[in-house]
């Protein structure tokens, strides 16, 4: 039986923490679907297509890793693609309460979906996409927090 995991996120932008979780999630899933989530309540810096492109280029060729866009309910999307494992990242205790609540709702909507929480490498626990955007917006150095292709995209975005 193929173990399919889904790792959804805004990836606005992709950080080294995201890449760390992708790498580690492939250890216990035969197929990992990394999905750029769209949220009508958020105004992302990059379009879904741009985020997907940056994510693909950041990860590069990786056996068993696929990419897509997620619209609608995550639990329903997981069922559609046959995913039984949901990957979520926890940077600190502040993330846990929200993520636990989401895990319970997702399990209610899709009883076959188990949420697995992964903590990023200890050197990346402070890195969030929103923090990266804020630092980049004001001309700060983010190249140690994001893949090179993302650092270039951020520079281009804020050079305008």
JOTA-V85307 format. One record per residue. N is the residue number from 0. SS is DSSP state (@ for helix, = for strand, . for the rest). PSI is psi in whole degrees, -180 to 180 (* if undefined). NEAR is the number of other ideal C-beta (glycine too) atoms within 8 Angstrom. Layout:
BEGIN
n: (N/N)
ss: (SS/SS)
psi: (PSI/PSI)
near: (NEAR/NEAR)
END
This chain:
BEGIN
n: (0/1/2/3/4/5/6/7/8/9/10/11/12/13/14/15/16/17/18/19/20/21/22/23/24/25/26/27/28/29/30/31/32/33/34/35/36/37/38/39/40/41/42/43/44/45/46/47/48/49/50/51/52/53/54/55/56/57/58/59/60/61/62/63/64/65/66/67/68/69/70/71/72/73/74/75/76/77/78/79/80/81/82/83/84/85/86/87/88/89/90/91/92/93/94/95/96/97/98/99/100/101/102/103/104/105/106/107/108/109/110/111/112/113/114/115/116/117/118/119/120/121/122/123/124/125/126/127/128/129/130/131/132/133/134/135/136/137/138/139/140/141/142/143/144/145/146/147/148/149/150/151/152/153/154/155/156/157/158/159)
ss: (./././=/=/=/=/=/=/././././././@/@/@/@/@/@/@/@/@/@/./././././=/=/=/=/=/=/=/././././././././././@/@/@/@/@/@/@/@/@/@/@/@/./././././=/=/=/=/=/=/./././@/@/@/@/@/@/@/@/./././=/=/=/=/=/./././@/@/@/@/@/@/@/@/@/@/@/@/@/@/@/@/@/././././=/=/=/=/=/./././@/@/@/././././@/@/@/@/@/@/@/@/@/././././././././././@/@/@/@/@/@/@/@/@/@/@/@/.)
psi: (132/128/116/128/148/127/96/155/167/-33/49/72/177/133/171/-27/-42/-46/-37/-45/-38/-48/-45/-31/-29/-14/-27/14/140/-32/128/121/115/118/127/117/140/136/115/-15/-4/151/90/155/-42/147/165/-41/-41/-42/-41/-44/-46/-39/-48/-46/-30/-41/-41/-172/126/113/132/-2/128/162/152/-176/138/121/148/-162/132/-44/-38/-40/-43/-44/-43/-38/-1/19/135/-4/129/124/128/140/141/116/-31/-179/-26/-30/-26/-46/-47/-47/-37/-41/-44/-41/-42/-41/-43/-39/-34/-41/-27/89/-18/-3/119/133/131/123/130/138/138/170/143/-28/-5/4/-24/-8/124/154/-39/-37/-42/-46/-44/-45/-45/-39/-35/20/13/161/122/6/-19/1/-17/160/155/-41/-33/-41/-42/-41/-38/-43/-44/-42/-42/-3/-16/*)
near: (2/6/10/14/16/15/13/11/10/10/12/9/15/13/14/11/14/14/12/11/13/14/7/8/14/11/5/8/12/6/10/15/13/15/13/16/10/8/7/4/3/6/2/10/6/10/6/9/6/9/16/12/8/16/14/8/9/12/11/5/3/8/4/9/10/8/11/9/9/11/4/5/6/11/12/10/14/14/11/6/9/7/13/10/13/16/12/11/13/10/12/7/4/6/10/10/7/7/12/8/8/10/11/8/9/14/12/6/9/10/5/6/15/8/11/11/9/11/7/12/7/5/4/12/11/6/12/9/12/6/9/15/12/8/11/13/7/6/5/6/5/11/7/5/10/13/11/7/9/13/11/8/12/14/9/8/10/9/5/4)
END
